C-alpha cells in the first residue's frame, strides 16, 4: 500500500520534472512566481555541482578518483605533469576543473539558447521553465564526458578562462552587494519614518559601526601579518590604496550634493562595500607565492615562522585546498547566488546592469486549484522579469569562480614540482576591487553628472 502511495506521489510530481511549465500546474512545488522558481532550481544545480566539487577535494577522495582509468597515472596525455607533481594532489585539482568545466558548458548552452526571449509565450521559455529531469541528465552527461578530456594544455587554458570569469564575477558580486545595501538602507529608513520607532535608526547605526570596525581591524591585521619592514612592498601599496579609496567613497556618500540627489545614500552602503573590499584585498594577498608575505592561518595561530621556500624544494606536502579566505569566499558566493535568484530591486541602475525588471522578483498571488492549494503562476506572459541569457551567463561565471576558489587559484608548477599560487591571481583580485570601488563611486556621482536621467 505504501509503495502504491509513493508511486502516485511520484506520478503527481512528474509534470514538475518533465513538463514544459513545471510548478505552474502541479502542487509539489511552493506557491510562487515561475520566474523565481526557475532561478532557484538553476541555482540549486549550481550549488549541487559545487557540493560535488567540494567532496572531490576532501581528504581520502584521491584514492577513489585514482580508480578512473588513465585519470592520473598511465594517461596518454599526462606528459606535462606526470612524475612532476604528486598524483594524490593532482587528482583533486583535475576533478574540480572538470566538474566546473561541465557546469560552465551547461549554463553557457542555455545562455546561447535563451538569447532574445521576451516573454513566456516564446517556445524557448518552456525549455527555460521546465524539463528539469532532462536538464539534469544533460548536466550528468557533460560531467561524465569532461572526466575523459585529454589533459594536454586543458588545465593551462582553462585556468586563464577561470581568471577572466572570476574577475567579472567578483564585480557582479559587488553589484549585488551594492543593491542589497541600498535596499536594506531604504527599507529600514522607511520603517523608521513610518513607525516613528528610533530602533530602526539605531540598528542602521550599529551595523554601520560594526562594518567599519571590522574593516579597520582588517587593515591593522594586514599591516601586522602580511607586510615586512624590508619586503612585501606590493602588499603595503594594496592595503594603503584600498584604505584611501574606502575613506573617499565614505566621505563622498554623505556629501550634501550626493544626499540631495540620492536621499537613501549613506554610510551603511559605504561601510559594507569597504568591508567587502578588505575581504578582496585579503583574498588577493593570500595568493602571493612569497610565503614570507603570505603566512598561512595555521602558522599565525601556532606562531610558526613561515619563510619562502628555497629554490627547488617542493611544497606539495603543504598544499591546502581549504583556507579561511576560501571559506569566506564560498559563504559570500552562496549569499549572492541566493540573492540573485530572489531579488526584487527598485534600483534602476542595478536593474540595468543585471538585466532585470523593476520589482520583477516579487511573489505573485498564485492560482488556487480545485483542491484549494495555490500553484505557481506564470508572471512573464507580458514580458520576462529577468534576462534569461544574462542569468545563465552569471551562473557560467559563478562556475568559473567556484573552480578558482576551491583550487585556491593554484597552478601546477613543473619547476618546483608543486601546486603554486601565482601573481596574476593577485593582480586580478586587486584590479577587480579597484574597478568595483570605481563602479560604486559612479553610482554616487552619476545623478549629479547627468541630472536629466533617472537614477532612482
RODOSE-233122 format. One record per residue (C-alpha): residue number from 1; x, y, z. Coordinates in steps of 0.001 Angstrom, whole numbers, plus 500000, padded with zeros to 6 digits. Layout:
<sites>
SITE  resi      xx      yy      zz
SITE   NUM       X       Y       Z
...
</sites>
This chain:
<sites>
SITE  resi      xx      yy      zz
SITE     1  500000  500000  500000
SITE     2  502810  502367  500906
SITE     3  504540  501619  497617
SITE     4  501370  502469  495688
SITE     5  501037  505772  497515
SITE     6  504690  506549  496765
SITE     7  504176  505802  493057
SITE     8  501115  508041  492991
SITE     9  503097  510813  494657
SITE    10  505901  510465  492107
SITE    11  503370  510486  489267
SITE    12  501824  513687  490588
SITE    13  505257  515325  490502
SITE    14  506098  514090  487012
SITE    15  504966  517335  485437
SITE    16  507445  519179  487667
SITE    17  510276  517042  486332
SITE    18  509354  516636  482686
SITE    19  506604  519137  481942
SITE    20  507005  522212  479793
SITE    21  505869  524506  482591
SITE    22  506712  522854  485905
SITE    23  505139  524123  489098
SITE    24  502516  526037  487132
SITE    25  500086  523118  487204
SITE    26  501355  520844  489984
SITE    27  501243  521089  493751
SITE    28  504636  519623  494563
SITE    29  506400  522987  494458
SITE    30  505916  526081  496648
SITE    31  503438  528785  495737
SITE    32  505421  531498  493994
SITE    33  506121  533059  490617
SITE    34  507505  530745  487960
SITE    35  510376  533175  487303
SITE    36  511557  532879  490903
SITE    37  511203  529093  490998
SITE    38  513173  528699  487763
SITE    39  516067  530780  489057
SITE    40  516095  528871  492333
SITE    41  516207  525491  490577
SITE    42  519060  526540  488288
SITE    43  520878  527928  491333
SITE    44  520310  524568  493021
SITE    45  522030  522881  490055
SITE    46  524997  525195  490590
SITE    47  525091  524521  494334
SITE    48  524818  520775  493692
SITE    49  527831  520938  491375
SITE    50  529672  522980  493991
SITE    51  528974  520333  496635
SITE    52  530275  517596  494347
SITE    53  533436  519652  493700
SITE    54  533950  520134  497430
SITE    55  533604  516392  498017
SITE    56  536222  515701  495336
SITE    57  538924  517619  497196
SITE    58  538154  516172  500618
SITE    59  540982  514123  502168
SITE    60  540792  510482  501143
SITE    61  538870  511051  497897
SITE    62  542076  510833  495831
SITE    63  542040  507056  496356
SITE    64  538645  506757  494678
SITE    65  539476  509214  491898
SITE    66  542649  507282  491071
SITE    67  540413  504363  490060
SITE    68  539251  506277  486976
SITE    69  541251  504701  484097
SITE    70  544097  506988  482980
SITE    71  542863  509873  485148
SITE    72  546161  510252  486939
SITE    73  548696  507559  486246
SITE    74  549073  505978  482869
SITE    75  547134  508628  480993
SITE    76  548150  509026  477372
SITE    77  548490  512798  477579
SITE    78  549777  513438  481066
SITE    79  553320  514076  479906
SITE    80  553189  517638  481249
SITE    81  552537  516747  484888
SITE    82  553277  513047  485299
SITE    83  556218  512422  487636
SITE    84  556422  516185  488266
SITE    85  553515  516867  490601
SITE    86  552285  514272  493062
SITE    87  549328  512317  491732
SITE    88  547404  512497  495009
SITE    89  547482  516280  494796
SITE    90  546782  516468  491073
SITE    91  543593  514378  491025
SITE    92  541713  516788  493296
SITE    93  542771  519732  491151
SITE    94  541787  517940  487938
SITE    95  538439  516787  489325
SITE    96  537352  520279  490354
SITE    97  538415  521687  486983
SITE    98  536404  519080  485109
SITE    99  533308  519379  487278
SITE   100  533286  523155  486934
SITE   101  534030  522867  483209
SITE   102  530865  520765  482891
SITE   103  528781  523316  484803
SITE   104  530207  526165  482732
SITE   105  529331  524373  479481
SITE   106  525853  523538  480802
SITE   107  524999  527135  481682
SITE   108  526679  528523  478560
SITE   109  524498  526206  476463
SITE   110  521343  527692  477986
SITE   111  522833  531179  477748
SITE   112  523089  530719  473973
SITE   113  519675  529075  473622
SITE   114  517842  531796  475571
SITE   115  519181  534813  473672
SITE   116  516301  537104  472714
SITE   117  513478  535511  474764
SITE   118  510996  538302  475530
SITE   119  508065  536530  477212
SITE   120  506866  533116  478334
SITE   121  504952  532841  475061
SITE   122  508255  532170  473311
SITE   123  508600  528364  472812
SITE   124  512071  528521  474339
SITE   125  510576  529792  477609
SITE   126  509078  526349  478192
SITE   127  512590  524927  477976
SITE   128  513790  527517  480483
SITE   129  510975  526827  482943
SITE   130  510613  523076  482551
SITE   131  512075  519698  481583
SITE   132  514214  519630  484738
SITE   133  514787  515891  484651
SITE   134  516246  516082  481164
SITE   135  518358  519103  482108
SITE   136  519766  517092  484990
SITE   137  520612  514247  482621
SITE   138  522356  516702  480277
SITE   139  524458  518032  483167
SITE   140  525411  514495  484213
SITE   141  526314  513600  480630
SITE   142  528564  516643  480212
SITE   143  530204  515900  483573
SITE   144  530973  512289  482679
SITE   145  532405  513371  479332
SITE   146  534531  516068  480998
SITE   147  536420  513449  483011
SITE   148  537662  511883  479780
SITE   149  539051  515110  478293
SITE   150  542760  514594  477494
SITE   151  544989  516807  479591
SITE   152  547435  518406  477177
SITE   153  547025  522162  477602
SITE   154  543496  521855  479039
SITE   155  544394  522954  482583
SITE   156  546552  525876  481480
SITE   157  543944  527229  479059
SITE   158  541050  526663  481443
SITE   159  542997  528365  484252
SITE   160  543011  531619  482266
SITE   161  539322  531195  481450
SITE   162  538799  530880  485197
SITE   163  540846  534007  485917
SITE   164  538846  536152  483482
SITE   165  535498  534692  484554
SITE   166  536287  535153  488232
SITE   167  537287  538772  487631
SITE   168  533881  539510  486101
SITE   169  532027  537520  488754
SITE   170  533716  539438  491591
SITE   171  532356  542632  490019
SITE   172  528873  541082  489786
SITE   173  529110  540118  493464
SITE   174  529947  543719  494287
SITE   175  526963  544969  492258
SITE   176  524674  542590  494149
SITE   177  526117  543740  497476
SITE   178  525579  547391  496484
SITE   179  521979  546593  495565
SITE   180  521463  544676  498819
SITE   181  522890  547553  500875
SITE   182  520713  550120  499062
SITE   183  517574  548014  499592
SITE   184  518478  547360  503223
SITE   185  519087  551062  503938
SITE   186  515923  552138  502132
SITE   187  513623  549641  503891
SITE   188  514931  550378  507377
SITE   189  514728  554157  506904
SITE   190  511155  553849  505606
SITE   191  510242  551663  508570
SITE   192  511735  554206  510951
SITE   193  509871  557113  509326
SITE   194  506547  555289  509093
SITE   195  506561  553799  512599
SITE   196  508358  556673  514348
SITE   197  510489  553998  516009
SITE   198  514090  555057  516585
SITE   199  515219  551439  516916
SITE   200  515497  551225  513131
SITE   201  517952  554125  513076
SITE   202  519843  552549  515973
SITE   203  520063  549313  514007
SITE   204  521438  551102  510931
SITE   205  523996  552915  513063
SITE   206  525034  549693  514805
SITE   207  525626  547775  511581
SITE   208  527452  550722  510022
SITE   209  529806  550974  513003
SITE   210  530276  547185  513002
SITE   211  531223  547128  509302
SITE   212  533722  549960  509707
SITE   213  535165  548396  512863
SITE   214  535722  545077  511078
SITE   215  537245  546838  508050
SITE   216  539610  548897  510219
SITE   217  540580  545809  512236
SITE   218  541328  544006  508983
SITE   219  543620  546847  507861
SITE   220  545578  546682  511110
SITE   221  545937  542885  510887
SITE   222  547037  543155  507255
SITE   223  549850  545555  508144
SITE   224  550925  543348  511054
SITE   225  550874  539919  509398
SITE   226  551014  540476  505628
SITE   227  553829  543031  505437
SITE   228  557503  543020  506409
SITE   229  559722  546053  507130
SITE   230  562087  545131  504281
SITE   231  559718  543226  501974
SITE   232  556112  542863  500723
SITE   233  556028  546273  499002
SITE   234  553040  545230  496879
SITE   235  551009  544423  499969
SITE   236  551784  547778  501549
SITE   237  550620  549530  498383
SITE   238  547449  547394  498113
SITE   239  546411  547945  501720
SITE   240  547154  551667  501690
SITE   241  545402  552338  498391
SITE   242  542247  550450  499318
SITE   243  542158  552163  502718
SITE   244  542343  555559  500998
SITE   245  539697  554570  498433
SITE   246  537333  553378  501169
SITE   247  537726  556685  503005
SITE   248  536989  558550  499770
SITE   249  533746  556677  498992
SITE   250  532629  557086  502613
SITE   251  533133  560860  502513
SITE   252  531511  561196  499086
SITE   253  528448  559173  500154
SITE   254  527481  561786  502794
SITE   255  528241  564960  500851
SITE   256  525225  567335  500781
SITE   257  525015  567293  496987
SITE   258  525018  563485  496922
SITE   259  522393  563316  499674
SITE   260  520219  565765  497774
SITE   261  520376  563707  494590
SITE   262  520139  560337  496386
SITE   263  518366  560645  499766
SITE   264  518839  556949  500523
SITE   265  522590  557035  500004
SITE   266  524564  556788  503209
SITE   267  527333  555252  505237
SITE   268  525689  551822  505527
SITE   269  526357  551102  501854
SITE   270  529848  552571  502005
SITE   271  530698  550562  505121
SITE   272  529552  547283  503560
SITE   273  531497  547978  500363
SITE   274  534564  548895  502436
SITE   275  534336  545614  504341
SITE   276  533974  543633  501110
SITE   277  536940  545494  499618
SITE   278  539074  544461  502592
SITE   279  537994  540859  502059
SITE   280  539066  541007  498396
SITE   281  542377  542579  499481
SITE   282  542930  539739  501943
SITE   283  541970  537168  499332
SITE   284  544475  538682  496890
SITE   285  547326  538715  499399
SITE   286  546764  535047  500276
SITE   287  547589  534193  496660
SITE   288  551057  535733  496823
SITE   289  553554  532894  496179
SITE   290  556046  534583  498535
SITE   291  555324  532762  501807
SITE   292  557121  535450  503787
SITE   293  554385  537893  502777
SITE   294  551641  535282  502854
SITE   295  551645  533364  506150
SITE   296  549066  530622  506460
SITE   297  546362  530945  509088
SITE   298  547788  527871  510849
SITE   299  551218  529487  511123
SITE   300  549655  532657  512544
SITE   301  547736  530740  515199
SITE   302  550657  528449  516120
SITE   303  553211  531278  515788
SITE   304  555317  529291  513311
SITE   305  557865  531237  511285
SITE   306  556887  530883  507638
SITE   307  559589  531800  505162
SITE   308  559954  531468  501443
SITE   309  560932  528065  500154
SITE   310  564450  527576  498846
SITE   311  564602  527091  495080
SITE   312  563955  523538  494034
SITE   313  562208  522439  497208
SITE   314  558733  521091  496905
SITE   315  555810  522358  498908
SITE   316  553448  519695  497650
SITE   317  553025  518282  501127
SITE   318  551778  521663  502274
SITE   319  549134  522090  499583
SITE   320  545923  523237  501234
SITE   321  542805  523497  499113
SITE   322  540787  524868  502015
SITE   323  541764  528031  503838
SITE   324  539961  530809  505680
SITE   325  539591  533175  502730
SITE   326  538245  530343  500563
SITE   327  535567  529511  503111
SITE   328  534570  533180  503422
SITE   329  534501  533389  499616
SITE   330  532114  530421  499434
SITE   331  529807  531986  502035
SITE   332  529666  535266  500069
SITE   333  529126  533267  496874
SITE   334  526172  531373  498400
SITE   335  524602  534603  499643
SITE   336  524968  536377  496290
SITE   337  523658  533366  494345
SITE   338  520559  533115  496531
SITE   339  520030  536877  496447
SITE   340  520334  536944  492648
SITE   341  517621  534270  492460
SITE   342  515024  536018  494627
SITE   343  515984  539700  494358
SITE   344  513320  542308  493644
SITE   345  515101  545622  493301
SITE   346  513769  549121  492679
SITE   347  517261  550449  491932
SITE   348  517212  551485  488277
SITE   349  520993  551448  487835
SITE   350  521398  547952  489265
SITE   351  518443  546631  487277
SITE   352  520040  547867  484065
SITE   353  523386  546291  484958
SITE   354  521791  542969  485993
SITE   355  519301  542963  483096
SITE   356  516232  542677  485332
SITE   357  512904  544482  485532
SITE   358  511870  546644  488474
SITE   359  510145  544543  491118
SITE   360  510262  541529  488840
SITE   361  511168  539034  491503
SITE   362  508250  539668  493818
SITE   363  505933  536855  494661
SITE   364  502561  536532  492973
SITE   365  499098  535771  494303
SITE   366  499205  532248  492912
SITE   367  496442  530316  491172
SITE   368  494138  528429  493516
SITE   369  493335  524964  492227
SITE   370  490222  522885  492793
SITE   371  491857  521309  495830
SITE   372  492376  524736  497403
SITE   373  496171  524656  497005
SITE   374  497879  527653  495421
SITE   375  500015  526951  492368
SITE   376  502902  528947  490996
SITE   377  501807  531448  488378
SITE   378  503267  532405  485038
SITE   379  504147  536044  485658
SITE   380  506005  536508  482378
SITE   381  503240  536350  479755
SITE   382  503587  540067  479023
SITE   383  507382  540125  479369
SITE   384  510206  538370  481161
SITE   385  511171  539696  484590
SITE   386  514850  538943  484055
SITE   387  517113  538366  481078
SITE   388  517281  534588  480690
SITE   389  520537  534670  478774
SITE   390  522280  537018  481203
SITE   391  521148  534924  484177
SITE   392  522786  531836  482688
SITE   393  525888  533867  481844
SITE   394  526018  534893  485506
SITE   395  525855  531216  486571
SITE   396  528501  530400  483973
SITE   397  530849  532943  485573
SITE   398  529911  531634  489027
SITE   399  531059  528152  487972
SITE   400  534455  529549  486973
SITE   401  534701  531477  490246
SITE   402  533950  528327  492242
SITE   403  536623  526463  490297
SITE   404  539262  529059  491150
SITE   405  538149  529385  494780
SITE   406  538144  525653  495515
SITE   407  541582  525161  493941
SITE   408  542881  528274  495730
SITE   409  543909  529762  492367
SITE   410  546738  527208  492260
SITE   411  548615  526082  489163
SITE   412  550844  523008  488767
SITE   413  554448  524242  488645
SITE   414  556717  521705  486964
SITE   415  559817  523647  488052
SITE   416  559200  523368  491787
SITE   417  557137  520171  491399
SITE   418  554383  521735  493482
SITE   419  550987  523389  493311
SITE   420  551765  527101  493468
SITE   421  549829  530332  493810
SITE   422  550536  532906  491139
SITE   423  550869  536690  490976
SITE   424  548313  537012  488136
SITE   425  545666  535879  490632
SITE   426  546774  538654  492998
SITE   427  546529  541351  490342
SITE   428  543170  540088  489049
SITE   429  541612  540332  492505
SITE   430  543125  543716  493289
SITE   431  542110  545230  489955
SITE   432  538569  543910  490444
SITE   433  538411  545617  493857
SITE   434  539555  548912  492347
SITE   435  537110  548654  489479
SITE   436  534343  547772  491943
SITE   437  535083  550804  494085
SITE   438  535053  552947  490966
SITE   439  531695  551466  489998
SITE   440  530216  552287  493404
SITE   441  531624  555815  493222
SITE   442  529968  556180  489820
SITE   443  526564  555212  491274
SITE   444  527002  558102  493715
SITE   445  528085  560845  491333
SITE   446  526212  559826  488164
SITE   447  522975  561652  489153
SITE   448  524992  564878  489521
SITE   449  526738  564491  486170
SITE   450  523541  563555  484314
SITE   451  520717  565298  486210
SITE   452  518198  564688  483386
SITE   453  518436  560909  483679
SITE   454  516558  558713  486117
SITE   455  518994  557084  488582
SITE   456  516473  556348  491333
</sites>
